[in-house]
Amino acid sequence: MKRFLGVAVLAAAVAAGSTAQGQTTYSLSVSGATTHDINSNFDMSVLIDTSAGINLAGWSYGLCHDAALFDITGVANGATTLTVKNGALPDFNNINMIPGSGFTVGVVICFTGCASLAPGSGHELNVASYHAGAAEGLGDLNFCDTLGIPPVSTVVVEGGLSVTPSTQGLVLEFSAPPPASFDYIAPDMSANFDAASGLGALSAQFSILEDAASPGFPNTSQGFSMGLSHDSAILSITAGPVPILPFSPDFIGPGVSANGWTIGVVYSFAGQNTLNFTVATPVISVDYGISGLAGSPDTSTPLTWSNSLGNPAVSNVVVVGGLSLDANFDDGLIQLFGITDTPFVRADCNSDLRIDIADGIWILNDLFQGGASGVCAEACDADDSGSLDMIDAIYIFQYRLLNGPAPVAPFPACGIDAGAVCDTSSCQ
């Protein structure tokens, strides 16, 4: 009985509207974002501005949408409607959702006139929820008088009279979200080469990083492919490309040419292994030889990502959700410094051109008794481990006294070791 009484009251107000034609002191509008991803959910609010009018006793309206692009999934009371009757819901509040078309609303605040909506702006009447389909395009969300049986009119009720408010709908744009964005990072680094021979070596690692602004960050990858070129007049590949991953991939497809390398990696055919790249993560290691720089000054050489290496050419892509996403490129630069090597004899730590137990004692005095250091650090590294420690002294004792292995070159004659640290030569 209450519902029908409310409908009657509202209908009477609408019928009386002929005495208030032409007034536009009220406006209904739709508020919310106008751009949305396809296959997404979103909400839109219906607002009323009554700042230029008088207290309202009720309202009705219909809101239609373009069902080819999005459809309604729910309608809720807005903040104003929830409290409009002295902190409570209206006496009559009818919401009719019509999937594929829109929804209608009819409100009578208080049958006895005990409450009304005072003048103001931004009153939220309802919040409608929608789901975007898979199609891209522009779709209308507009007030209409065509929904319902009989159709519901868009009016507000002031003083027992219906007034047609101005209305403002929206045009919504639906588009596919941008794909996740990944950076392929080649290192900026330095390496030494022997100035006399022009030879040297270096090891480089190559990383992947996902842009934190990517939709769905962090996105899970199932594999990747890479191609990187270099200057073949300076660099050559001596080992790799080799994956650096926390598991053994099900597929690795490396390729090497004079001017670059390629690789394709599938983590797991069954999908049990995946990777996220929330930080720059090394995934590939490559060893390079340096040549062709005999007598050359210090120089540099680029490492450049390329989509034209291999036959057929290998693209730089990351696989996410079964889709190939083109990578962004961060090329690298290697600074090359020519080193003039000093000849020495390995294990001749005291620089007397003799290899005997005195060299071992010299090392122990240096390490533990505050004795003098050798003038050629590389000569004191008897086992060629890259560091000076008591093992070097033991190595010399074993060689001289226990038939242990001889020091590696340069030994027993003077020679050079490219990049070796040796300040002063004892060689004649």
C-alpha positions as CSV (number, residue, x, y, z in Angstrom):
1,M,0.0,0.0,0.0
2,K,2.8,2.4,0.8
3,R,4.4,1.9,-2.6
4,F,1.2,2.6,-4.5
5,L,0.6,5.7,-2.3
6,G,4.0,6.9,-3.1
7,V,3.5,6.4,-6.8
8,A,0.2,8.2,-6.7
9,V,1.8,11.2,-4.9
10,L,4.6,11.4,-7.4
11,A,2.2,11.0,-10.3
12,A,0.1,13.8,-9.0
13,A,3.1,16.0,-8.7
14,V,4.1,15.2,-12.3
15,A,0.6,15.9,-13.5
16,A,0.6,19.3,-11.8
17,G,3.8,20.3,-13.6
18,S,2.0,22.3,-16.3
19,T,1.8,25.2,-13.9
20,A,5.6,25.3,-13.5
21,Q,6.8,24.9,-17.1
22,G,10.0,26.6,-18.3
23,Q,11.7,26.6,-14.9
24,T,15.3,25.4,-15.0
25,T,16.5,26.1,-11.5
26,Y,17.5,22.4,-11.0
27,S,20.0,20.3,-12.8
28,L,20.7,16.6,-12.9
29,S,24.2,15.4,-13.9
30,V,26.3,12.2,-14.1
31,S,29.6,12.2,-12.4
32,G,32.6,9.8,-12.8
33,A,35.5,8.9,-14.9
34,T,34.9,9.2,-18.7
35,T,37.6,6.7,-19.8
36,H,37.5,3.0,-18.9
37,D,39.3,-0.1,-19.9
38,I,37.4,-2.8,-21.7
39,N,36.3,-5.7,-19.6
40,S,36.4,-3.5,-16.5
41,N,33.9,-2.6,-13.7
42,F,33.2,1.0,-12.8
43,D,30.7,3.2,-10.9
44,M,29.0,6.4,-11.9
45,S,27.1,8.8,-9.6
46,V,23.9,10.8,-10.3
47,L,24.0,14.3,-8.7
48,I,21.4,17.0,-8.4
49,D,22.1,20.8,-8.0
50,T,19.3,22.6,-6.2
51,S,21.2,25.7,-5.2
52,A,19.0,28.1,-7.2
53,G,15.7,26.5,-6.2
54,I,13.6,25.8,-3.1
55,N,13.2,22.7,-1.0
56,L,12.3,19.5,-3.0
57,A,9.7,17.0,-2.0
58,G,10.9,14.3,-4.4
59,W,12.2,13.4,-7.9
60,S,12.1,10.8,-10.6
61,Y,14.4,10.1,-13.6
62,G,15.6,7.5,-16.0
63,L,19.3,7.0,-17.0
64,C,19.9,5.2,-20.3
65,H,23.2,3.7,-21.5
66,D,24.8,2.3,-24.7
67,A,24.5,-1.5,-24.0
68,A,26.7,-2.3,-27.0
69,L,29.7,-1.1,-25.0
70,F,28.7,-1.4,-21.3
71,D,25.8,-2.6,-19.2
72,I,24.4,-1.9,-15.7
73,T,25.1,-4.4,-12.9
74,G,23.6,-2.6,-9.9
75,V,22.2,0.6,-8.5
76,A,22.6,1.8,-4.9
77,N,21.3,4.8,-2.9
78,G,23.6,7.8,-2.9
79,A,24.8,9.6,0.1
80,T,22.0,12.2,0.0
81,T,19.2,9.7,-0.5
82,L,20.4,7.6,2.4
83,T,19.8,10.5,4.9
84,V,17.4,12.8,3.1
85,K,14.4,12.2,5.5
86,N,15.9,13.7,8.6
87,G,18.8,11.2,8.6
88,A,16.8,8.3,7.2
89,L,15.8,6.9,3.8
90,P,12.7,8.4,2.0
91,D,9.2,7.2,2.6
92,F,9.1,6.1,-1.0
93,N,12.2,5.0,-2.9
94,N,11.7,2.9,-6.0
95,I,14.7,1.8,-8.1
96,N,14.1,-0.3,-11.2
97,M,17.2,-1.7,-12.9
98,I,16.7,-2.7,-16.5
99,P,19.7,-4.6,-17.9
100,G,20.5,-3.7,-21.5
101,S,18.8,-0.3,-21.1
102,G,19.4,1.5,-17.8
103,F,17.5,2.2,-14.6
104,T,14.7,4.4,-13.2
105,V,14.3,6.0,-9.8
106,G,11.2,7.5,-8.1
107,V,11.5,9.2,-4.7
108,V,9.0,10.8,-2.3
109,I,10.9,12.1,0.7
110,C,8.1,12.2,3.3
111,F,4.4,11.6,2.6
112,T,3.4,14.1,5.3
113,G,5.8,16.8,4.3
114,C,8.0,16.2,7.4
115,A,11.3,16.5,5.4
116,S,12.6,17.9,2.1
117,L,15.8,18.4,0.2
118,A,17.2,21.9,0.9
119,P,18.9,24.0,-1.7
120,G,22.6,23.0,-2.4
121,S,24.9,21.5,-4.9
122,G,26.5,18.1,-5.4
123,H,23.6,16.1,-3.8
124,E,24.4,12.4,-4.6
125,L,21.1,10.6,-5.4
126,N,22.3,7.2,-6.7
127,V,25.4,5.3,-7.6
128,A,25.2,2.9,-10.5
129,S,27.6,0.1,-11.2
130,Y,28.5,-1.0,-14.8
131,H,30.6,-3.6,-16.6
132,A,32.4,-2.7,-19.8
133,G,32.3,-5.3,-22.6
134,A,35.1,-6.3,-24.9
135,A,34.4,-3.7,-27.6
136,E,36.3,-0.4,-27.9
137,G,34.5,2.9,-28.7
138,L,32.4,5.8,-27.4
139,G,29.1,5.2,-25.5
140,D,26.5,7.6,-24.2
141,L,25.2,7.7,-20.6
142,N,22.2,10.1,-20.7
143,F,19.0,10.9,-18.8
144,C,15.9,9.7,-20.7
145,D,12.1,9.5,-20.4
146,T,11.7,6.1,-22.2
147,L,12.3,3.5,-19.5
148,G,9.6,1.7,-17.5
149,I,5.9,1.0,-18.1
150,P,4.6,3.6,-18.2
151,P,7.8,5.5,-18.9
152,V,9.3,7.4,-16.0
153,S,9.7,11.1,-16.5
154,T,12.7,13.1,-15.4
155,V,11.2,15.7,-13.0
156,V,11.7,17.2,-9.5
157,V,8.9,18.1,-7.2
158,E,8.8,21.5,-5.6
159,G,5.8,22.8,-3.6
160,G,3.5,20.1,-5.1
161,L,4.5,21.0,-8.7
162,S,6.7,19.1,-11.1
163,V,9.6,20.9,-12.6
164,T,11.7,19.6,-15.5
165,P,15.4,20.0,-14.6
166,S,18.2,20.5,-16.9
167,T,20.2,17.3,-17.5
168,Q,23.8,16.6,-18.4
169,G,24.9,13.1,-19.4
170,L,28.4,11.9,-20.4
171,V,30.1,10.2,-23.3
172,L,32.3,7.4,-22.0
173,E,35.3,6.1,-23.9
174,F,36.3,2.4,-23.8
175,S,39.6,1.1,-24.9
176,A,42.0,-1.7,-24.3
177,P,44.5,-1.0,-21.5
178,P,48.1,-0.4,-22.5
179,P,50.2,-3.5,-22.2
180,A,52.7,-4.0,-19.5
181,S,56.0,-2.3,-20.1
182,F,59.4,-4.0,-19.7
183,D,62.9,-2.6,-20.1
184,Y,65.8,-4.5,-21.4
185,I,69.0,-3.2,-19.8
186,A,72.5,-3.6,-21.1
187,P,75.3,-2.5,-18.7
188,D,77.4,0.6,-18.6
189,M,80.8,-0.7,-17.5
190,S,84.5,-0.5,-17.9
191,A,87.2,-3.0,-18.8
192,N,90.9,-3.0,-19.4
193,F,92.9,-4.2,-22.4
194,D,96.6,-4.7,-22.9
195,A,97.9,-1.6,-24.7
196,A,100.7,-3.6,-26.4
197,S,98.6,-6.5,-27.7
198,G,95.3,-4.9,-27.8
199,L,93.7,-7.9,-26.1
200,G,91.5,-8.2,-23.1
201,A,88.3,-9.7,-21.7
202,L,85.1,-8.9,-19.9
203,S,81.9,-10.5,-18.7
204,A,78.6,-8.7,-18.9
205,Q,75.1,-9.3,-17.5
206,F,71.8,-8.2,-19.1
207,S,68.7,-7.4,-17.1
208,I,64.9,-7.1,-17.3
209,L,62.8,-4.5,-15.3
210,E,59.1,-4.0,-15.4
211,D,57.8,-0.4,-15.3
212,A,56.0,0.0,-12.0
213,A,53.3,2.0,-13.8
214,S,52.3,-1.1,-15.9
215,P,48.7,-2.1,-15.7
216,G,48.5,-5.1,-13.3
217,F,52.0,-4.6,-12.0
218,P,53.8,-6.8,-11.2
219,N,53.0,-9.0,-14.2
220,T,54.1,-12.6,-14.4
221,S,56.2,-13.6,-17.3
222,Q,56.5,-17.0,-18.8
223,G,59.6,-16.4,-21.0
224,F,61.5,-13.9,-23.1
225,S,63.7,-13.5,-26.2
226,M,66.6,-11.1,-26.7
227,G,69.0,-9.9,-29.4
228,L,72.0,-7.7,-28.7
229,S,74.6,-6.4,-31.2
230,H,78.2,-5.3,-30.7
231,D,81.1,-3.9,-32.7
232,S,82.8,-7.0,-34.2
233,A,86.0,-5.0,-34.8
234,I,86.5,-4.8,-31.0
235,L,84.4,-7.5,-29.3
236,S,83.8,-11.1,-29.9
237,I,81.7,-13.6,-27.9
238,T,83.8,-16.2,-26.0
239,A,81.1,-17.7,-23.9
240,G,77.3,-17.4,-23.8
241,P,74.6,-16.2,-23.9
242,V,73.8,-18.2,-20.8
243,P,70.6,-17.7,-18.7
244,I,70.9,-16.6,-15.1
245,L,67.6,-17.9,-13.6
246,P,66.5,-19.4,-10.3
247,F,65.5,-22.6,-12.2
248,S,66.5,-24.6,-15.3
249,P,64.3,-23.4,-18.2
250,D,62.5,-26.0,-20.3
251,F,63.8,-24.3,-23.5
252,I,66.9,-22.3,-24.3
253,G,67.7,-21.3,-27.8
254,P,70.9,-19.3,-28.1
255,G,72.5,-17.9,-31.2
256,V,75.9,-16.3,-31.8
257,S,77.1,-14.3,-34.8
258,A,80.2,-12.1,-35.4
259,N,78.3,-9.0,-34.4
260,G,75.9,-10.1,-31.7
261,W,73.9,-12.8,-29.9
262,T,70.3,-13.9,-29.6
263,I,68.4,-16.1,-27.2
264,G,64.9,-17.4,-26.6
265,V,63.9,-18.8,-23.2
266,V,60.7,-20.6,-22.1
267,Y,60.7,-21.1,-18.4
268,S,58.3,-24.0,-18.3
269,F,56.1,-25.7,-20.9
270,A,53.7,-26.7,-18.1
271,G,53.6,-23.2,-16.5
272,Q,55.0,-24.1,-13.1
273,N,57.9,-21.6,-13.3
274,T,57.3,-17.9,-13.8
275,L,59.2,-14.7,-13.0
276,N,58.3,-11.1,-12.0
277,F,60.7,-8.2,-12.7
278,T,59.9,-5.7,-9.9
279,V,63.6,-4.8,-9.8
280,A,66.2,-4.9,-12.5
281,T,67.0,-8.6,-12.6
282,P,70.0,-10.1,-14.4
283,V,68.8,-12.9,-16.7
284,I,71.6,-13.4,-19.3
285,S,75.4,-13.6,-19.0
286,V,77.9,-13.2,-21.9
287,D,81.7,-13.3,-21.9
288,Y,83.5,-11.1,-24.5
289,G,87.0,-11.0,-25.8
290,I,88.6,-7.7,-26.6
291,S,90.9,-7.4,-29.6
292,G,92.1,-5.0,-32.4
293,L,93.2,-2.3,-30.0
294,A,97.0,-2.7,-30.1
295,G,98.5,0.8,-29.7
296,S,95.0,2.4,-29.5
297,P,94.1,5.0,-26.9
298,D,91.3,4.5,-24.4
299,T,88.0,4.1,-26.2
300,S,84.5,3.0,-25.8
301,T,82.1,0.6,-27.6
302,P,78.3,0.2,-27.5
303,L,76.1,-2.8,-26.7
304,T,72.9,-2.2,-28.7
305,W,69.6,-4.1,-28.5
306,S,68.5,-5.2,-31.9
307,N,65.5,-6.9,-33.5
308,S,67.4,-7.8,-36.7
309,L,69.8,-10.5,-35.5
310,G,69.4,-14.1,-36.4
311,N,67.6,-15.9,-39.3
312,P,64.8,-15.5,-38.9
313,A,65.3,-12.3,-36.9
314,V,64.7,-12.7,-33.1
315,S,62.5,-10.0,-31.5
316,N,63.1,-8.5,-28.1
317,V,59.9,-9.5,-26.3
318,V,58.7,-10.6,-22.9
319,V,55.9,-13.2,-22.8
320,V,53.1,-12.3,-20.3
321,G,49.8,-14.2,-20.3
322,G,50.7,-16.0,-23.5
323,L,51.2,-12.6,-25.3
324,S,54.5,-11.2,-26.6
325,L,55.1,-7.6,-25.4
326,D,57.8,-5.5,-27.1
327,A,60.6,-4.5,-24.7
328,N,61.9,-1.0,-24.3
329,F,65.6,-0.6,-24.9
330,D,68.3,0.7,-22.5
331,D,71.5,0.2,-24.5
332,G,74.9,-0.2,-22.8
333,L,78.4,1.4,-23.2
334,I,81.7,-0.2,-22.3
335,Q,84.6,2.1,-21.5
336,L,87.9,0.4,-22.5
337,F,91.2,1.5,-20.9
338,G,94.6,0.5,-22.3
339,I,97.0,-0.9,-19.6
340,T,100.7,-1.0,-20.2
341,D,101.8,-4.2,-18.5
342,T,105.0,-4.5,-16.4
343,P,107.0,-7.8,-16.9
344,F,107.5,-9.9,-13.7
345,V,108.3,-13.4,-12.5
346,R,105.5,-15.0,-10.6
347,A,106.3,-16.0,-7.0
348,D,109.4,-13.6,-6.9
349,C,107.8,-11.6,-4.2
350,N,111.0,-10.1,-2.8
351,S,112.2,-9.1,-6.4
352,D,115.6,-10.8,-6.2
353,L,115.0,-12.8,-9.4
354,R,115.1,-16.0,-7.4
355,I,112.2,-18.2,-6.3
356,D,112.9,-19.8,-3.0
357,I,111.6,-20.0,0.6
358,A,112.7,-16.4,1.2
359,D,109.7,-15.3,-1.0
360,G,107.4,-17.3,1.2
361,I,108.8,-15.8,4.3
362,W,108.5,-12.3,2.8
363,I,104.8,-12.9,2.2
364,L,104.3,-14.1,5.8
365,N,106.2,-11.1,7.2
366,D,104.1,-8.8,5.1
367,L,100.8,-10.3,6.2
368,F,101.5,-11.0,9.9
369,Q,104.6,-9.1,11.1
370,G,104.2,-5.6,9.5
371,G,107.0,-6.3,7.0
372,A,107.5,-4.6,3.7
373,S,105.1,-5.3,0.9
374,G,106.3,-6.6,-2.5
375,V,106.7,-4.0,-5.2
376,C,104.9,-6.3,-7.6
377,A,101.6,-7.5,-6.2
378,E,101.0,-10.0,-9.0
379,A,104.4,-11.6,-8.4
380,C,103.5,-12.3,-4.8
381,D,100.2,-14.0,-5.9
382,A,102.0,-17.3,-6.3
383,D,98.9,-19.4,-7.0
384,D,97.4,-16.8,-9.3
385,S,94.2,-16.7,-7.2
386,G,93.7,-13.0,-7.5
387,S,94.5,-12.3,-3.9
388,L,97.5,-12.3,-1.5
389,D,97.2,-14.6,1.5
390,M,99.1,-17.2,3.5
391,I,98.2,-19.8,0.8
392,D,100.7,-18.1,-1.5
393,A,103.5,-18.6,1.0
394,I,102.5,-22.3,1.4
395,Y,102.4,-22.7,-2.4
396,I,106.0,-21.5,-2.6
397,F,107.2,-23.8,0.3
398,Q,105.5,-26.8,-1.4
399,Y,107.1,-26.0,-4.7
400,R,110.6,-25.6,-3.4
401,L,110.5,-28.2,-0.6
402,L,107.8,-30.8,-1.3
403,N,107.8,-31.1,-5.1
404,G,104.6,-29.1,-5.4
405,P,103.3,-27.5,-8.6
406,A,105.3,-24.7,-10.2
407,P,103.9,-21.2,-10.4
408,V,101.9,-20.4,-13.6
409,A,103.3,-18.0,-16.2
410,P,105.0,-15.8,-16.3
411,F,107.5,-18.3,-14.8
412,P,110.4,-19.1,-14.7
413,A,111.2,-16.3,-17.1
414,C,110.0,-12.7,-17.1
415,G,106.8,-12.0,-18.9
416,I,103.5,-10.1,-18.7
417,D,100.0,-11.0,-17.6
418,A,97.5,-8.7,-19.2
419,G,96.0,-6.3,-16.6
420,A,98.2,-7.6,-13.8
421,V,99.0,-5.1,-11.0
422,C,102.8,-4.7,-10.9
423,D,104.2,-1.3,-9.9
424,T,107.9,-2.0,-10.4
425,S,109.6,-4.7,-12.4
426,S,112.5,-6.8,-11.1
427,C,113.2,-8.1,-14.5
428,Q,116.5,-7.2,-16.2
